[in-house]
Amino acid sequence: MLISMLWLSSGNQFKHSDSIIANHKVVAAFGTFTELELPDGSKVWLNAGSTLQYPDEFDNENRIVQLVGEAYFEVHSDENV
């Protein structure tokens, strides 16, 4: 089993409650898959050639990510809702 991670810092930013939050961009190399954990504890498995962008932190109401390709998400529920 081969797992590959490539972390790239991108110039893209998310708008978050009147402030700008930097985001992360993860690319799964072709022929591999990538496993990562989001800031809220949710786990993501990216399929080969897929890209996921997510912020440093999520706001209180939404957890928005940008996915190009295929991924499996194991999302942790928000116990405060």
FENFEN-V326403 format. One record per residue. RES is the residue in one letter. NEAR is the number of other ideal C-beta (glycine too) atoms within 12 Angstrom. Layout:
BEGIN
RES;NEAR
RES;NEAR
END
This chain:
BEGIN
M;7
L;13
I;16
S;21
M;22
L;21
W;18
L;17
S;14
S;19
G;10
N;18
Q;18
F;26
K;15
H;20
S;14
D;7
S;13
I;14
I;21
A;20
N;29
H;29
K;29
V;34
V;28
A;33
A;21
F;17
G;13
T;21
F;27
T;32
E;24
L;32
E;20
L;30
P;23
D;26
G;17
S;23
K;19
V;34
W;26
L;35
N;24
A;20
G;21
S;30
T;31
L;39
Q;32
Y;33
P;29
D;19
E;20
F;24
D;19
N;12
E;11
N;17
R;25
I;21
V;28
Q;21
L;24
V;17
G;23
E;18
A;31
Y;20
F;24
E;16
V;17
H;18
S;11
D;15
E;7
N;8
V;9
END
